[in-house]
Amino acid sequence: MTDIRKQPGKYWGYAHLRPRSEKLVARRLEAEGIAFYLPLLPKARLHHGSKVVAEIPMIPGYIFLAADDLERSDLKRSEKHIVQIELVRDEYGEEKFISELNALRRFELLGRSEKILINPGIQRGDTVRITDGPLKGLETIVVRREDDTDSIVVNLTILNKSVEYPVSAAALKKIAD
């Protein structure tokens, strides 16, 4: 993997995507010759008794890209899986963004050989908002982390009954104290 660099005449930014469309959009960007970065992590699961390793997006719902204004507007108009595209137009901000993307790339490489945690700042007792899936928008309390399965168990209490449910760590946002 090579470092992400400034693209002449283009700005780096991100596209917010519809759920589970990251790889589809990546193929489209590649076909159009638009520079992009989709960080992926291997995830093993059992399928009919066999271990299958798939690559899943490190940051679900997002892809990073370098585009000019014409490419941005064409993509927004023609790609139904893109919800929003934001480009970093000021020079300092873009340099910082590219630096962060290169740091993310190092985490991605590390994640191929070692376990890394998504949202490690979320701990037991924290109040979180679920950002994706069937419980999207729900604010709840973290009961425990299950880092071996990349899930965080959240709790909902109603009528003096507690319901616990595991949610992917990537689908949670900590609510400030």
Secondary structure, 3 states (H helix, E strand, C coil): CCCCCCCCCCEEEEEEECCCCHHHHHHHHHHCCCCEECCEEEEEEEECCEEEEEEEECCCCEEEEEECHHHHHHHHHHCCCEEEEEECCCHHHHHHHHHHHHHHHHHHHHHCCCCCCCCCCCCCCCEEEECCCCCCCCEEEEEEEEHHHCEEEEEEEECCEEEEEEEEHHHEEECCC
